Amino acid sequence: MKSAVTTPHKTPTSGATITALLSLAGLVVALQTTLVVPLLPDFPEILDVTGGDATWLVTIALLTGAVATPIVSRLADMFGKRRMMVLSLTMMAAGSLIAAIGGGYLAVLIGRALQGFSSSLIPVAMAVLRDVLPREKVAGAAAMISATMGIGAALGLPAAGVLYDHFGWASVFWVSAAAGILLLLGILVVVPASATGTRRRFDVVGAILLSLALTALLLGISKGPAWGWSSPQTLASLAAAAVVLAVWVPYELRTAAPMVDLRVSSSRPVLLTNLAGLFVAFSSYANILSTTQQLQLPEITGFGFGLSAATAGLCMVPGGLAMLVFSPLSARVTARFGGRTTLVVACIVMIGAYLFRIAFDDTVALIIIGSVLVSIGNAMAYATMPALIMGTVPITETAAANGLNSLLRTIGTSSMSAVVAALLTGLTIEAGGRVFPAHGAFVAMFAIGAAAALLATLAAVFLPKPSVPRVVQVAAGEPSAEATSLTKI
């Protein structure tokens, strides 16, 4: 059965404004992931809970974000992208207000769960760019959103520290609420209400099965270090994820309007780009998690520098600024040499950066340089992937395809978080009567990051060679010029 397809109206005159607004959205979404991290050591006392309960304030946002991303992305392709962006920001702002006003652990937990919905905003924003911008400008605009996400993640740690020190912990959530409300108003005014997509039946069963599988998988991965990898809880979570996925995949292949079009997702360009995204996210998160911890370790360990949390957070800012510069640069490289070349170069940069981090970590400056180099490769890779995906999938699948890529990145970062926790608690030394992570834990972390970047490189190498843009079938055998490749693959 044919699906009704509506063609978006290209608005090149307002393209710069829309790109700027969506870039700010990327900045705010990235801030959500790191704003509460500096507060975790103090949350047990503030909220009168255990340390394990406090970590749920990170885990719950991760879970809701992972579940919301594919569902909201599919709904955006079906019923309009602006509508779903408004939904995501409304949930984020409401969650921030609940956490700020409630004051207790349950209110903050609910607020963090609602804040997690903001993760679904990014793939939808990427899809909006394809709707409203001329084809030749999409790659650069997507790269700009990727850049602001990088600097947002880097600024989250020091910004949260400053807010907490001067205005109290609730100020973090008040600022998040204000940012969400302002963005919501901006999107209602600036982003056109085009409803590109198909008014098909929503795959409720597929959405439920996928949500259950993702919840079980990420719960097992994120809580594995605390529960123990051989504990009944961890094994049950991972086993449940495998069983549900085994049911979900054949169901999606049979249904007429699947939650995730696995046939499109299994095409060579999309599959390899998603694999590269998984490994790049896994690799890059080692850089984010390790840098501040290494800088904060006391000097008595022999390799730490004893910096405060705020100062160590500021050391992440150069990496964020580097992402702001190199993300747009990657769009130019992609336009000149193709997305495959850009992605290969980005992954090679990450490999070299981690080897640099292993060899040179004697000073704060060298650690910052190593962190910046990893961020450069990460920025180029992330900026290239949306163009690679949007250059392959039908326009009616844009948000869903980008949502799947974002989801795999989430799984990658969650997996590296578990690996880092295992290394930092498993490889330790004793100094001054206290136990600290050993230097070997960081070396192993960077070696694993380099190995993951190598796997991402291999995935990128096997992407199809640059070719003449091809027409993509958008509905029951009907070609659409709007669905041609956005850039070389």
C-alpha positions in Angstrom: 0.0 0.0 0.0 1.3 3.4 -1.0 2.1 5.8 1.8 1.1 9.4 1.5 4.2 11.5 1.2 4.4 15.2 1.7 7.3 17.2 0.3 8.8 19.8 2.6 9.1 23.4 1.5 12.8 24.4 1.2 13.4 27.8 2.9 17.0 28.8 2.1 16.5 32.4 3.3 15.8 31.2 6.8 18.4 28.4 6.8 21.0 30.3 8.8 18.5 31.1 11.5 17.2 27.6 11.7 20.7 26.1 11.8 21.7 28.5 14.6 18.6 27.6 16.6 19.1 23.9 16.2 22.7 24.2 17.1 21.7 25.8 20.4 19.3 22.9 20.8 22.3 20.5 20.4 24.2 22.5 23.0 21.4 22.3 25.5 20.9 18.6 24.9 24.6 17.9 25.4 24.6 19.8 28.7 21.9 17.5 30.0 24.3 14.6 29.9 27.0 16.2 32.1 25.2 18.8 34.3 24.5 16.4 37.2 27.9 14.6 37.1 29.7 17.1 39.4 26.8 16.8 41.9 26.9 13.0 42.2 29.4 12.9 45.1 27.1 15.3 47.1 23.7 14.0 46.1 23.7 11.2 48.8 23.9 13.8 51.5 21.7 16.4 49.8 18.9 13.9 49.0 19.5 11.6 51.9 20.1 8.5 49.7 22.9 6.0 49.2 25.6 6.4 46.6 24.0 3.6 44.5 20.7 5.5 44.5 22.4 8.7 43.4 23.8 7.0 40.3 20.3 6.2 39.2 20.0 10.0 38.4 22.4 9.3 35.5 21.1 5.9 34.6 17.4 6.9 34.4 18.1 9.7 31.9 20.2 7.2 29.8 17.3 4.7 29.8 14.6 7.1 28.9 16.7 8.7 26.2 17.5 5.4 24.6 13.8 4.4 24.6 12.5 7.8 23.4 15.0 8.3 20.6 13.8 5.6 18.1 10.1 6.2 19.0 10.2 10.0 18.7 12.3 9.8 15.5 9.7 7.5 13.9 6.8 9.7 14.9 8.7 12.7 13.5 8.9 11.0 10.1 5.2 10.2 10.3 3.5 13.3 11.9 5.9 16.2 11.6 9.4 17.0 13.0 8.6 20.3 14.6 5.8 18.6 16.6 8.1 16.0 18.0 10.8 18.6 18.8 8.2 20.5 20.8 7.3 17.3 22.6 11.0 16.6 23.5 11.7 20.1 24.8 8.4 20.2 26.7 9.3 16.9 28.5 12.8 18.2 29.2 11.6 21.6 30.6 8.9 19.9 32.7 11.4 17.4 34.1 13.8 20.3 35.0 11.0 22.1 36.8 9.9 19.0 38.7 13.5 18.4 39.9 14.1 22.0 40.9 10.8 22.5 42.7 10.3 19.0 44.2 13.5 19.0 46.2 13.4 15.3 47.1 15.0 12.3 45.6 11.8 11.0 43.9 11.2 14.4 42.3 14.7 14.6 41.0 14.6 11.0 39.7 11.4 11.7 37.8 12.8 15.0 36.6 15.9 13.3 35.3 13.8 10.7 33.5 11.9 13.4 31.7 15.1 15.2 30.9 16.3 12.1 29.1 13.7 12.7 26.4 15.9 15.5 25.1 18.2 13.0 23.5 15.5 12.3 20.9 15.8 16.0 19.7 19.1 15.6 17.9 18.2 13.1 15.1 14.9 15.0 14.5 16.9 18.2 14.3 19.2 16.6 11.7 16.2 15.5 9.7 14.8 19.1 9.8 17.9 20.3 8.1 17.2 18.0 5.2 13.7 19.4 4.9 14.4 23.1 5.0 17.9 23.6 3.6 19.2 23.4 0.0 20.9 20.0 -0.4 24.4 21.4 -0.7 24.1 23.1 2.8 22.8 20.2 4.8 26.2 18.6 5.5 27.7 21.8 6.9 24.6 22.5 9.0 24.7 19.0 10.4 28.3 19.4 11.2 27.6 22.6 13.1 25.0 20.9 15.3 27.6 18.2 16.0 30.1 20.8 17.0 27.8 22.5 19.5 27.0 19.1 21.0 30.7 18.6 21.6 31.3 21.9 23.3 28.1 21.5 25.3 29.4 18.2 26.7 32.7 19.8 27.5 31.2 22.9 29.2 28.7 20.9 31.3 31.2 19.9 34.0 32.6 23.4 34.8 29.2 25.1 34.3 27.5 22.8 36.7 30.3 23.3 39.2 30.0 27.0 39.1 26.2 26.9 39.4 26.4 24.5 42.3 29.1 26.5 44.2 27.4 29.8 43.9 23.6 29.2 43.6 23.0 25.7 45.0 22.2 22.4 43.4 18.6 23.3 42.3 20.1 26.1 40.1 21.3 23.5 37.7 17.7 22.4 37.0 16.4 26.0 36.9 18.9 26.9 34.2 18.0 23.8 32.3 14.3 24.6 32.5 14.8 28.2 31.3 16.9 27.0 28.4 14.3 24.4 27.4 11.4 26.9 27.5 13.4 29.5 25.4 14.3 26.9 22.8 10.7 25.7 22.7 9.5 29.2 21.9 12.2 29.6 19.3 11.3 26.4 17.5 7.6 27.3 17.4 8.5 30.7 15.8 11.4 29.7 13.5 11.0 26.0 12.4 8.3 25.5 9.7 5.6 23.0 10.5 6.3 20.7 7.5 5.1 17.2 8.0 7.3 15.3 5.7 6.6 11.6 5.9 4.0 8.9 5.8 0.7 8.9 7.7 1.1 5.2 8.3 0.0 3.1 11.2 2.4 3.4 14.1 4.1 0.1 15.1 3.0 -0.1 18.7 4.1 -3.7 19.2 7.5 -3.0 17.7 7.9 0.1 19.8 7.1 -1.9 23.0 9.4 -4.7 22.2 12.3 -2.4 21.3 11.8 -0.4 24.4 11.9 -3.5 26.6 15.0 -4.8 24.8 16.8 -1.4 25.1 15.9 -1.0 28.8 17.1 -4.5 29.7 20.3 -4.1 27.6 21.3 -0.7 28.9 20.3 -1.6 32.5 22.6 -4.6 32.4 25.5 -2.6 30.8 25.2 0.5 33.0 24.6 -1.3 36.3 26.9 -4.3 35.6 29.9 -2.7 37.4 27.8 -2.1 40.6 25.8 -5.3 40.5 28.7 -7.5 39.3 29.0 -8.9 35.8 28.2 -12.4 37.0 25.3 -11.4 39.3 21.8 -12.7 38.7 20.5 -9.2 38.0 23.1 -8.4 35.3 22.8 -11.8 33.6 19.0 -11.6 33.7 19.0 -8.2 32.1 21.3 -9.1 29.3 19.5 -12.4 28.7 16.1 -10.6 28.6 17.5 -8.1 26.0 18.7 -11.0 23.8 15.4 -12.8 24.0 13.3 -9.7 23.2 15.5 -8.7 20.3 15.2 -12.2 19.0 11.4 -11.7 18.9 11.6 -8.1 17.7 13.8 -8.6 14.6 11.6 -11.1 12.7 8.5 -9.2 13.8 9.9 -6.0 12.2 10.8 -7.8 9.0 7.2 -9.1 8.7 5.2 -6.0 9.6 4.1 -3.7 6.8 4.9 -0.4 8.7 7.9 -1.3 11.0 9.1 0.8 13.9 12.6 0.5 12.4 13.0 -0.4 8.7 15.6 -3.1 9.1 15.9 -3.6 5.3 17.0 0.1 4.9 19.1 -0.2 8.1 20.9 -3.3 6.7 21.9 -1.6 3.5 25.7 -1.5 3.2 26.1 2.3 3.7 23.7 2.6 6.6 24.9 -0.6 8.4 28.6 0.3 8.1 28.0 3.9 9.2 26.0 2.7 12.2 28.8 0.2 13.1 31.3 3.0 12.8 29.1 5.2 15.0 28.9 2.5 17.7 32.7 2.1 17.8 33.5 5.8 17.6 31.1 6.5 20.5 32.7 3.6 22.5 36.2 5.0 21.8 35.5 8.7 22.4 33.9 8.2 25.8 37.1 6.9 27.2 38.5 10.4 26.6 35.6 12.1 28.3 35.6 9.8 31.4 39.3 9.6 31.9 40.7 13.1 31.5 39.1 14.8 34.5 39.7 11.8 36.7 43.4 11.6 35.9 43.9 15.3 36.5 42.1 15.1 39.9 44.1 12.2 41.3 46.5 13.3 44.0 50.2 13.7 43.3 51.1 11.0 45.7 49.9 8.5 43.1 53.0 9.4 41.0 50.9 10.3 37.9 48.1 12.5 39.2 48.0 16.3 39.4 45.7 17.0 42.3 43.5 19.5 40.4 40.1 20.5 41.8 36.9 19.3 40.0 36.3 22.8 38.6 39.8 23.2 37.3 39.8 19.7 35.8 36.5 20.5 34.1 37.9 23.6 32.6 40.7 21.5 31.1 38.0 19.9 28.9 37.0 23.2 27.3 39.8 23.2 24.7 38.5 19.9 23.4 35.0 21.4 23.1 36.4 24.4 21.3 38.4 22.1 18.9 35.1 20.3 18.1 33.5 23.7 17.3 36.3 24.3 14.8 36.8 20.9 13.2 33.1 19.9 12.8 32.4 22.5 10.1 35.9 21.7 8.6 34.9 18.1 8.2 31.9 19.2 6.1 34.3 20.9 3.6 36.5 17.8 3.5 33.4 15.7 2.9 32.3 18.0 0.0 35.8 17.7 -1.5 36.7 14.1 -1.0 33.6 12.3 0.1 32.1 11.1 3.5 34.0 7.8 3.5 37.4 9.5 3.3 36.4 12.0 6.0 35.3 9.2 8.3 38.4 7.1 7.7 40.7 10.2 8.5 38.7 11.0 11.6 39.1 7.4 13.0 42.8 7.4 12.2 43.2 10.7 14.1 41.5 9.1 17.1 43.8 6.1 16.9 46.9 8.4 16.8 45.5 10.5 19.6 45.1 7.6 22.0 48.6 6.3 21.2 49.8 9.9 22.0 47.8 9.7 25.3 49.5 6.4 26.2 53.0 7.7 25.5 52.7 11.3 26.8 51.0 12.1 30.1 53.7 13.7 32.2 52.2 17.1 32.3 48.7 18.7 32.4 49.5 20.3 29.0 50.2 17.0 27.4 47.0 15.5 28.8 45.0 18.4 27.4 46.7 18.1 24.0 45.9 14.4 23.9 42.3 15.1 24.9 42.0 17.7 22.2 43.3 15.4 19.5 40.8 12.7 20.4 38.0 15.4 20.3 39.1 16.5 16.9 38.8 13.0 15.5 35.5 12.5 17.3 34.1 15.8 16.0 35.0 14.9 12.4 33.4 11.5 12.7 30.2 12.6 14.3 29.8 15.5 11.8 30.2 13.1 8.8 27.7 10.4 9.9 24.4 12.3 9.4 25.4 13.2 5.9 26.4 9.6 5.1 23.0 8.3 6.4 20.8 11.1 4.9 22.6 10.6 1.5 21.3 7.0 1.5 17.9 6.7 3.1 14.5 7.9 1.7 13.4 11.3 2.9 10.5 9.6 4.8 13.1 7.7 6.9 15.5 10.5 7.7 14.7 11.0 11.4 14.3 7.3 12.1 17.6 6.5 10.4 19.4 9.2 12.3 17.7 8.1 15.5 19.1 4.6 15.1 22.6 6.0 14.7 22.1 8.1 17.8 20.8 5.0 19.7 23.9 3.0 18.7 26.1 5.8 19.9 24.3 5.7 23.2 24.9 2.0 23.5 28.6 2.6 22.7 29.1 5.3 25.3 27.2 3.2 27.9 29.4 0.2 27.2 32.6 2.3 27.5 31.3 3.7 30.8 31.0 0.2 32.1 34.5 -0.7 30.9 36.0 2.4 32.5 34.3 1.6 35.8 35.6 -1.9 35.7 39.2 -0.8 34.9 39.3 2.0 37.5 38.1 -0.4 40.3 40.0 -3.4 39.1 43.4 -1.9 38.5 44.4 0.0 41.7 47.3 1.1 43.8 47.6 2.1 47.4 49.0 5.5 48.3 48.9 7.4 51.6 46.7 4.7 53.1 44.1 5.1 50.3 43.3 3.1 47.2 43.4 4.9 43.8 43.1 3.8 40.2 46.5 2.6 38.9 48.3 4.2 35.9 47.8 0.9 34.1 44.0 1.4 34.2 44.3 4.6 32.1 46.8 3.0 29.7 44.4 0.1 29.2 41.5 2.5 28.8 43.3 4.4 26.0 44.5 1.1 24.3 40.9 -0.1 24.2 39.8 3.3 22.8 42.4 3.0 20.1 41.3 -0.6 19.3 37.7 0.6 19.0 38.7 3.4 16.7 40.5 0.9 14.6 37.3 -1.2 14.2 35.5 2.0 13.3 38.2 2.7 10.6 37.6 -0.8 9.2 33.9 -0.2 9.0 34.5 3.1 7.2 37.0 1.6 4.7 34.3 -0.8 3.5 31.8 1.9 2.8 30.9 2.2 -0.9 33.1 4.3 -3.1 32.0 7.8 -4.1 29.5 7.5 -6.8 27.0 9.5 -8.8 24.0 10.4 -6.6 21.4 7.8 -7.1 17.6 8.1 -6.8 16.1 6.4 -3.7 12.7 4.8 -3.7 10.5 6.8 -1.3 7.2 5.1 -1.7 6.1 2.0 -3.5 8.5 2.3 -6.4 8.2 6.1 -6.9 11.5 7.9 -7.2 12.0 11.3 -5.6 14.7 13.8 -6.5 14.6 15.0 -2.9 15.9 11.6 -1.8 19.1 11.6 -3.8 22.4 11.5 -2.1 23.3 14.6 -0.1 26.9 14.1 -0.5 29.4 11.6 -1.7 29.6 8.3 0.3 
